[in-house]
Amino acid sequence: MTNPHHPHSKPAVGDGQDKGADVQAMFAAIAPRYDLLNRILSLGVDQTWRYAGAREALAKAPRRVLDIATGTGDFALMLKRRAPYAQVTGSDFVPEMLEIARVKGRQAGLEVTWEEGDALALPYPDASFDTVTCTFGFRNFSDYAQGLAEMYRVLSPGGRLVILEFPPPAENLFGRVYRLYFQQVLPRIGGLVSGDSSAYTYLPESVLAFPEPEELLKMMRCAGFSARYRPLSGGIAGMWVADKR
């Protein structure tokens, strides 16, 4: 129920070229409390989702790893900690988030490269990375197909893509309860702790607008990947694992 990540906004936050700027400003405002809110709002469960994602991301022992929409760097640092042999790059378009990531990296004694970058026009040559990851940021891309095309482009042949994301809540009792929490409770807690309720109103809106898991699988396959999906915590979160053919 966390991680309103960012690199490109959904229609809920402005129109056209303003969308990216709106989302950028929103996450800059909540950056100082971002990690605390993630832990509070998910009751710590978001860490178990990241552990699952890290296992898939590192399964092929990649030497070059790119974490897109890295935010304050939690996942990039987890990957570096678990794979000290790998060159890990964390990319984001919110400088305030990256500055926190840099501090966390120094404090942890972990060498990760932090760079500003646009997820729809990644500043890297073709086949630059063995693994690409995106944890709870993909739904904010303004163009999913372009984002997948860029991920495919920068991956080496046989490289792996791992996306962690929130699929829309299921149409059952659990899904209805979750939807109520997501739309009514979470924005109030998020606004109280961060002082900016807009980010945590945007979060449920962006999740409800996200494609169903099978639809995203089809998009990944159209981009050239072989892909599979695994629900996490009863479908609250989901993991898409794709390999470049």
C-alpha angles and dihedrals in degrees: 000000000000145000107073087189124180142199094138128012132235122232091272090080110053134299139283117334091357093068096077093046092049093051091043091054092045094055093041087059096052097037096105093056098032100104094044091051092050091056095044098045096047096036086235094300092119088073092060089052090053091049089055091048093048092053091056094041093053098037092105094045094243119203096201120041130180121196109197120204086016093170110182090355103252096139096039090052091048090053093049092047091052095040108032089167092064128090103232123196123190115202128191139147097223109086093195091059092047092051090057089047091053092052092048091049092051092047091050093046090235122141109223125155111234117200138169111239145158111239091212093053106028113198094228134099122250116285093013097141139044093206133024123192135186119183117194095331105088095082089064094060111115090216117032095185092052091047091052091046090054092047090050092048097053093045120094117235108286090017122146133237121198121189123185113192147147112259117204111280115268120255095248137091093278090047092051092051091047091048090052091052091045096050102034112023105031097055091052094050092043093049092047095052099036100034089228115090094177093077092054093045088051092052098067091040091055093047094050089051093050120109120259113261095256091050091055090047089056091050091051092050091048088054089058102265131126102226145183136184133221124186116223127208094001093315098307086122132014140204125216115194118191134175125205110242 
